[in-house]
Amino acid sequence: MRITLDLPVALLQRIKLRAVHRKRKLKDEIAALIEAGLAHAPAPEAPRKPPKPVRLRGRGPLTLREIESAIHADHE
């Protein structure tokens, strides 16, 4: 698969020199470096579940007016 990357010149020069010293193609050296980086990267965190909605005992759902009133009261 082809991909275009914009890399800093100094970094690209280091990778090219590394590839030459290891007698590898540039693309193979870049792939090896990415693989090595992924192998040492921390595992991604599992997505967190959203919190359960708050249920008010003994009453029905809040009205929009009650919600807005609570929001404005908190900011005063």
Secondary structure, DSSP 8 states (H G I E B T S, - for coil): --------HHHHHHHHHHHHHTT--HHHHHHHHHHHHHHHS---------------TTS----HHHHHHHHHHHT-
